[in-house]
Structure formats: C-alpha cells, structure tokens
Amino acid sequence: MTEVRDEEPARGQQRPEDEPGTGVVTVFGRQLKLLRTRAGLERAEFGKRLGYSADTVASIEQGRRIPQPRFIDKADEVLGAGGLLTALKEEVGRAQYPAFFRDMARLEASAVGLCVYATHAVPGLLQTEDYARAVFQMQRPLLEDDVIEQRLAARLMRQDIFTRRPAPLLSFIIEEVVLRKPIGGHGTLRGQLEQILLVGQNRNVETQVMPTDREDHAGLGGPFTLIDNADGRRLAYTEVQDDSRLYTNSPKVRELEVRYGILRSQALTPCESLAFIEELLGEK
C-alpha cells in the first residue's frame, strides 16, 4: 500500500487508477478475455457455464464492472487458470470500495485491534445487509444500482473480521441517537439492534452506548477510528463528507487516543449498553 505520512489525506479525490477502464479491474478483464479466447469459448458459452449473461462477461472484460468473488473463483476453475485469476481477487475486491476508503480497508483487513466511535450511523462492521443497503440508497448524489450492490458486497465482506483468528480486539462506542434512527424503517432498525446484541456476545468485542443526556461529552469533534497494526503501530482514521484522513506517528493519534479513553469512561459500560439496547428492542 502507499506509505502513510503524518496527516495524509486518504485519497479524497479520485485517482487515475480509480477511473473506469483503468487499474486492477481492467487488468483482470484483459486477463480474463485472454484466457477465455485461448480456451476457445465465446462469451455466451462462457457466461452460461458460470451462470452469467454474455453482457455481464463483456462488461467485466472491458473493465466496466467489478467481478464478485464467486465469479472470479468459478472463472478460474472453468478456464483452468491455475490461480492466475484468483490471485487478483483481493485487489479486485478493494476496487469495490469508494476511493476515499481504500487505504482504511487495507489497514482494517490486517488490524489486530480497532476502536470505533460512531455518531451518524451504525458502524459498517456492525451493519446488517438491509441496514447497509438503506444507507447506500440514501446517499446523494444517487448511486447506481450496480454500485450499491458492489459496495454492499464489499461492506459485508469486511465483517469476516469477526471470524478471523487470532481474533482482533474490537471496541465500538455508538451514540444513542444512532440506535434510535430508523434508517431503512423500523423493521430494519430492529434487525440492526439484534445484530449489535449478537455481535456483542463475542469475547473480543465491546460495545458501548453514549447516552444523549450526558452533560460531559468528549466526542463533539465527530467520528473516528483507531487502528492497531500487527507491528505495534497505532494509526487514526477520520472521515467526513466522502473525504478522509489517516494519521500516523503524529500528535493527532495521541490526541484521539486520549479522546477515545475519555469517551469510554463517559459512555455506558458494555453490560449496561447491551441491556440498554435490549430495552430499545422492547420499545419497538
């Protein structure tokens, strides 16, 4: 990945490799077409064997559509590629994230610990499929349907972190107002609250609620995430209005560490928080 410097913008503006028709998605498409033609398969026949239309195959070969992991695995098998396509799966998968989040996704995938403070919506790592889809559908300007599905798949794929071994230590502080906001409707919110309770049962996960009526509140500066790497480094990530910033070896990291510690002391304890969420479910 690109080396992160002190207070480095996390690629808020679109980079050349993010443009349609360039980057790893196009490399994958060209490789796929080469292997398909060498195998003597027309797009229609190849698509039929994979369970996709010829138009979908064409879009992927031309770098206009990001292939899903299942497509990559099946294509590698059908074409006898011996892993040439699956070797690109991880990098292709990252292309599903918006440009401003890709560095964070890369760090998150190898983190040994995360501390997440959420003020506007349930953290992506905790979101149900219905809740996440509603979040993407509400974005303005509107996202195309295929972009929503790509980002939804990428967000759900990030939740593999909960089954990773060794298990990373995960801490979440969520504002009470977030847990009352019926994004996607009350049924979707209920399912989301149940999901938070379920994940909160894991021994490596601590979830805390910050009550709205707290007079002392250290988080007025907005949401942020602390990331602990396997090499012992701690980084910080902030995001607002589709722009983001990564901090490392910086006084800003220490500042946010202290702020998170204060927030944990001001919020409900993990046990109190789970009980609070159960009470919310009883109200719905």
C-alpha positions, 0 to 999 in steps of 0.5 A: 500500500502507499506509505502513510505520512503524518496527516495524509489525506486518504485519497479524497479525490479520485485517482487515475487508477480509480477511473473506469477502464483503468487499474486492477479491474481492467487488468483482470478483464484483459486477463480474463478475455485472454484466457477465455479466447485461448480456451476457445469459448465465446462469451455466451458459452462462457457466461452460461457455464458460470451462470452469467449473461454474455453482457455481464462477461463483456462488461467485466472484460472491458473493465466496466464492472467489478467481478464478485468473488464467486465469479472470479473463483468459478472463472478460474476453475472453468478456464483452468487458470491455475490461480492466475485469476484468483490471485487478483481477487483481493485487489479486485475486491478493494476496487469495490470500495469508494476511493476515499476508503481504500487505504482504511480497508487495507489497514482494517483487513490486517488490524489486530485491534480497532476502536470505533466511535460512531455518531451518524450511523451504525458502524459498517462492521456492525451493519446488517445487509438491509441496514447497509443497503438503506444507507447506500440508497440514501446517499446523494448524489444517487448511486447506481444500482450496480454500485450499491450492490458492489459496495454492499458486497464489499461492506459485508465482506469486511465483517469476516473480521469477526471470524478471523483468528487470532481474533482482533480486539474490537471496541465500538462506542455508538451514540444513542441517537444512532440506535434510535434512527430508523434508517431503512424503517423500523423493521430494519432498525430492529434487525440492526439492534439484534445484530449489535446484541449478537455481535456483542456476545463475542469475547473480543468485542465491546460495545458501548452506548453514549447516552444523549443526556450526558452533560460531559461529552468528549466526542463533539469533534465527530467520528473516528477510528483507531487502528492497531497494526500487527507491528505495534503501530497505532494509526487514526482514521477520520472521515467526513463528507466522502473525504478522509484522513489517516494519521500516523506517528503524529500528535493527532493519534495521541490526541484521539487516543486520549479522546477515545479513553475519555469517551469510554469512561463517559459512555455506558459500560458494555453490560449496561449498553447491551441491556440498554439496547435490549430495552430499545428492542422492547420499545419497538 
